[in-house]
Amino acid sequence: MNSTTVTVSAKPGNRSTTEGPLPHVPDTGKIAPRDARELTKLFLSRLAVLEEGTREYQYARNTLIEINLSLVNFVAGRFRNRAEQMEDILQVGTIGLIKAIDRFDLSREVEFTSFAVPYISGEIKRFFRDTSWAVHVPRRLQELRVDMAKATDELSSRLGRLPTTKELADLLDLSQEEIVEAQMACNGYTASSLDAPGGDDNGASDTARPWAERLGSVDADLEKIENLHALKPFLSKLGERDRRILRMRFGEELTQAQIAAELGISQMHVSRLLSRVLTRMREHLLAQQ
């Protein structure tokens, strides 16, 4: 890509760089690096004296963002292994660049590049810290996960084996309970779909059934069967009309109005009868527990 050269330096007799109209930058994406640095200095010096909210202030700020997007691309390049998230990485990196522009102080006599890169990098790292976990984990444990990984590598290299919980705790100056808590929290960093192969008894996973088909769960119908057995003595003692109402309501799934028409009584009467029987059934079940 060819670079566009922009004349930045003032001619003899011109006013200070904090006065006069700002130069027009035709194509910010093709500016040579040296010109980008000079333009950045010029626009930052003007931004410091312009009134926020004015058209000139917005032009200076927006141009600064555009001519320094190469810094965002440079820092984002360190995360090429996360290509599927590159669009998000560039967005949050740009947020870091904007923060650097807004907080830069010319009096520090620091190159803007040196000031901006840590802001961009920090914003991207914060993005990964807050979004890469499969489940929400306290930030304290997220940060401890990184320390534990470094400590584990160090002790493994030194001992020739995986370190124990106590050894990790001693190195990190933490209690063993805190180490265990962090290890459990690490399980929340990644998650697998229940539709993913679960692996068979021999360790193979390519033809294994998904976890959803292998993991056990409580069958809700078991409780129903237990309740029916517990209610059997109670139901045998009910009158014929009460048993018939229960059968029509829960067996045949008739409405109270339909039951009332079948029995030749009012719907309100059916409601009272059902309420009375169900209350007695509930009391009977509670007494069995």
C-alpha positions as CSV (number, residue, x, y, z in Angstrom):
1,M,0.0,0.0,0.0
2,N,1.4,3.4,-1.0
3,S,1.8,6.0,1.8
4,T,0.3,9.4,1.5
5,T,2.6,12.2,2.4
6,V,1.1,15.1,4.3
7,T,3.0,18.3,4.9
8,V,2.9,19.0,8.6
9,S,5.6,21.5,9.5
10,A,4.7,25.2,9.4
11,K,6.4,27.6,7.0
12,P,8.5,30.5,8.2
13,G,6.3,33.3,9.4
14,N,3.2,31.0,10.1
15,R,1.4,31.1,13.3
16,S,1.9,28.6,16.2
17,T,0.6,25.1,15.8
18,T,-2.0,26.0,18.4
19,E,-3.5,28.6,16.0
20,G,-4.9,28.6,12.5
21,P,-6.9,25.9,10.7
22,L,-6.0,22.3,11.0
23,P,-4.7,20.6,7.9
24,H,-7.0,18.4,5.9
25,V,-6.0,14.7,6.0
26,P,-7.4,13.2,2.8
27,D,-6.8,9.5,3.5
28,T,-5.9,8.6,7.1
29,G,-5.3,5.0,6.2
30,K,-2.4,5.7,3.8
31,I,-0.3,8.2,5.9
32,A,3.3,7.3,6.3
33,P,4.3,6.4,9.9
34,R,6.6,9.5,10.2
35,D,3.9,11.8,9.1
36,A,1.4,10.1,11.4
37,R,3.6,10.9,14.4
38,E,3.9,14.5,13.4
39,L,0.2,14.9,12.7
40,T,-0.5,13.3,16.1
41,K,1.6,15.8,17.8
42,L,0.0,18.7,15.9
43,F,-3.6,17.5,16.5
44,L,-2.9,16.7,20.2
45,S,-1.6,20.2,20.8
46,R,-4.6,21.7,19.2
47,L,-7.0,19.4,21.0
48,A,-5.6,20.6,24.3
49,V,-6.7,24.2,23.6
50,L,-9.9,23.7,21.6
51,E,-13.3,23.9,23.3
52,E,-14.8,20.5,23.8
53,G,-18.0,20.0,21.7
54,T,-17.0,22.3,18.9
55,R,-16.8,21.1,15.3
56,E,-13.1,21.7,15.2
57,Y,-12.6,19.8,18.4
58,Q,-14.5,16.8,17.0
59,Y,-12.6,16.9,13.8
60,A,-9.2,16.9,15.7
61,R,-10.3,14.1,17.9
62,N,-11.8,11.9,15.1
63,T,-8.7,12.5,13.0
64,L,-6.4,11.5,15.8
65,I,-8.4,8.2,16.2
66,E,-8.2,7.5,12.5
67,I,-4.5,8.1,12.0
68,N,-3.6,6.0,15.0
69,L,-5.8,3.0,14.2
70,S,-2.6,1.3,13.1
71,L,-1.6,1.1,16.8
72,V,-4.8,-0.9,17.4
73,N,-4.1,-3.2,14.5
74,F,-0.5,-3.7,15.8
75,V,-1.6,-4.6,19.3
76,A,-4.5,-6.8,18.1
77,G,-2.0,-8.7,15.9
78,R,-0.7,-10.3,19.1
79,F,-4.0,-12.2,19.4
80,R,-4.1,-13.8,16.0
81,N,-5.0,-17.1,17.6
82,R,-8.4,-15.7,18.4
83,A,-9.3,-14.9,14.8
84,E,-13.0,-15.6,15.5
85,Q,-13.0,-12.6,17.9
86,M,-10.9,-10.2,15.9
87,E,-13.7,-7.8,15.2
88,D,-14.5,-7.5,18.9
89,I,-10.8,-7.2,19.7
90,L,-10.4,-4.3,17.3
91,Q,-13.5,-2.6,18.7
92,V,-12.3,-2.8,22.3
93,G,-8.8,-1.8,21.2
94,T,-10.2,1.3,19.6
95,I,-11.9,2.1,22.9
96,G,-8.4,1.9,24.6
97,L,-7.0,4.3,21.9
98,I,-9.8,6.8,22.5
99,K,-9.1,6.7,26.3
100,A,-5.4,7.3,25.6
101,I,-6.3,10.3,23.4
102,D,-8.6,11.8,26.0
103,R,-6.1,11.3,28.8
104,F,-2.8,12.2,27.1
105,D,-0.9,15.1,28.7
106,L,1.5,17.0,26.5
107,S,3.4,18.3,29.5
108,R,4.7,14.7,30.2
109,E,6.9,14.8,27.1
110,V,6.2,11.2,26.4
111,E,5.7,9.8,22.9
112,F,2.0,9.2,22.3
113,T,2.7,5.7,21.0
114,S,4.4,4.7,24.2
115,F,1.4,6.1,26.1
116,A,-1.4,4.6,24.0
117,V,-0.1,1.0,23.5
118,P,-0.6,0.0,27.2
119,Y,-4.1,1.5,27.1
120,I,-5.0,-0.5,24.0
121,S,-3.5,-3.7,25.3
122,G,-5.1,-3.2,28.7
123,E,-8.5,-2.8,27.2
124,I,-8.2,-5.9,25.1
125,K,-6.9,-8.0,28.1
126,R,-9.8,-6.7,30.2
127,F,-12.2,-7.8,27.4
128,F,-10.8,-11.4,27.5
129,R,-10.9,-11.4,31.3
130,D,-14.5,-10.4,31.4
131,T,-15.9,-12.4,28.5
132,S,-13.7,-15.6,28.0
133,W,-15.2,-17.4,31.0
134,A,-18.0,-19.8,30.3
135,V,-19.7,-19.0,33.6
136,H,-19.4,-15.9,35.8
137,V,-16.5,-16.3,38.2
138,P,-15.4,-13.5,40.7
139,R,-12.5,-11.4,39.3
140,R,-10.3,-12.4,42.3
141,L,-10.5,-16.0,41.2
142,Q,-10.0,-15.2,37.5
143,E,-6.7,-13.4,38.4
144,L,-5.7,-16.2,40.8
145,R,-6.1,-18.7,37.9
146,V,-3.3,-16.9,36.0
147,D,-1.0,-16.9,39.1
148,M,-1.8,-20.6,39.7
149,A,-0.9,-21.5,36.1
150,K,2.5,-19.8,36.5
151,A,3.1,-21.4,39.9
152,T,2.2,-24.8,38.6
153,D,4.6,-24.5,35.7
154,E,7.4,-23.3,38.0
155,L,6.9,-26.1,40.5
156,S,6.4,-28.8,37.9
157,S,9.7,-27.8,36.3
158,R,11.5,-27.8,39.6
159,L,9.9,-31.0,41.1
160,G,9.5,-33.0,38.0
161,R,5.8,-33.7,38.8
162,L,2.6,-31.8,39.4
163,P,2.7,-29.8,42.6
164,T,0.4,-30.6,45.5
165,T,-2.2,-28.2,46.9
166,K,0.0,-27.4,49.8
167,E,3.0,-26.7,47.6
168,L,1.0,-24.3,45.5
169,A,-0.4,-22.6,48.7
170,D,3.1,-22.2,50.1
171,L,4.5,-20.7,46.9
172,L,1.6,-18.2,46.5
173,D,1.3,-17.5,50.2
174,L,-2.3,-18.6,50.3
175,S,-4.3,-21.1,52.3
176,Q,-5.0,-24.5,50.9
177,E,-8.7,-23.7,50.9
178,E,-8.1,-20.7,48.6
179,I,-6.2,-22.9,46.2
180,V,-9.0,-25.5,46.1
181,E,-11.5,-22.7,45.5
182,A,-9.5,-21.4,42.6
183,Q,-9.1,-24.8,41.1
184,M,-12.8,-25.4,41.2
185,A,-13.4,-22.0,39.7
186,C,-11.0,-22.8,36.8
187,N,-13.6,-25.4,35.7
188,G,-15.7,-22.4,34.7
189,Y,-13.2,-21.1,32.1
190,T,-14.4,-23.4,29.4
191,A,-17.6,-25.4,28.8
192,S,-18.6,-28.2,26.5
193,S,-21.9,-28.7,24.8
194,L,-24.1,-31.5,26.0
195,D,-24.3,-32.5,22.4
196,A,-20.5,-33.0,22.2
197,P,-19.2,-36.7,22.2
198,G,-18.7,-37.8,25.8
199,G,-16.1,-40.5,25.2
200,D,-16.6,-44.2,25.8
201,D,-15.2,-46.5,28.5
202,N,-11.9,-46.9,26.4
203,G,-11.4,-43.2,26.1
204,A,-12.5,-42.9,22.4
205,S,-14.7,-40.0,21.7
206,D,-15.2,-39.9,17.9
207,T,-18.1,-42.4,17.9
208,A,-19.3,-42.0,21.5
209,R,-22.8,-40.9,22.4
210,P,-23.2,-37.2,23.4
211,W,-23.1,-36.3,27.1
212,A,-26.8,-35.5,27.1
213,E,-27.4,-39.2,26.4
214,R,-24.9,-40.4,29.0
215,L,-25.6,-38.2,32.0
216,G,-28.2,-39.5,34.4
217,S,-31.1,-37.3,35.6
218,V,-33.9,-37.6,38.0
219,D,-37.1,-39.1,36.5
220,A,-40.0,-36.9,37.5
221,D,-42.4,-39.8,37.0
222,L,-40.7,-41.7,39.9
223,E,-42.1,-39.3,42.4
224,K,-45.6,-39.6,40.8
225,I,-45.4,-43.4,41.2
226,E,-44.4,-43.0,44.9
227,N,-47.2,-40.6,45.5
228,L,-49.8,-43.0,43.9
229,H,-48.6,-45.8,46.1
230,A,-48.8,-43.6,49.1
231,L,-52.4,-42.5,48.2
232,K,-53.7,-46.0,47.4
233,P,-55.0,-46.6,50.9
234,F,-56.5,-43.1,51.1
235,L,-58.3,-43.5,47.7
236,S,-59.8,-46.8,48.7
237,K,-61.6,-45.1,51.6
238,L,-63.1,-42.3,49.5
239,G,-66.8,-42.3,48.7
240,E,-67.9,-43.2,45.2
241,R,-68.8,-39.6,44.2
242,D,-65.4,-38.3,45.3
243,R,-63.5,-41.0,43.4
244,R,-65.6,-40.4,40.3
245,I,-64.9,-36.6,40.5
246,L,-61.2,-37.3,40.8
247,R,-61.3,-39.7,37.9
248,M,-63.2,-37.3,35.6
249,R,-61.0,-34.3,36.6
250,F,-57.5,-35.9,36.4
251,G,-58.1,-39.1,34.5
252,E,-60.4,-37.8,31.8
253,E,-59.3,-34.2,32.1
254,L,-62.8,-32.8,32.1
255,T,-63.4,-29.2,33.2
256,Q,-65.3,-28.4,36.4
257,A,-68.3,-27.3,34.2
258,Q,-68.3,-30.6,32.4
259,I,-68.2,-32.5,35.6
260,A,-71.0,-30.4,37.0
261,A,-73.1,-31.2,34.0
262,E,-72.4,-34.9,34.2
263,L,-73.3,-35.1,37.9
264,G,-76.2,-32.7,37.7
265,I,-74.8,-30.3,40.3
266,S,-73.4,-26.7,40.2
267,Q,-69.9,-25.9,39.1
268,M,-69.4,-24.2,42.5
269,H,-70.3,-27.4,44.3
270,V,-67.8,-29.4,42.2
271,S,-65.1,-26.8,43.1
272,R,-65.8,-27.2,46.8
273,L,-65.8,-31.0,46.6
274,L,-62.5,-31.1,44.7
275,S,-60.9,-28.6,47.1
276,R,-61.9,-30.6,50.1
277,V,-60.7,-33.9,48.6
278,L,-57.4,-32.4,47.4
279,T,-56.7,-30.9,50.8
280,R,-57.3,-34.3,52.5
281,M,-55.0,-35.9,50.0
282,R,-52.2,-33.4,50.6
283,E,-52.5,-33.9,54.4
284,H,-52.3,-37.6,53.9
285,L,-49.1,-37.4,51.8
286,L,-47.5,-35.0,54.3
287,A,-48.3,-37.5,57.1
288,Q,-46.4,-40.2,55.2
289,Q,-43.2,-38.2,55.0
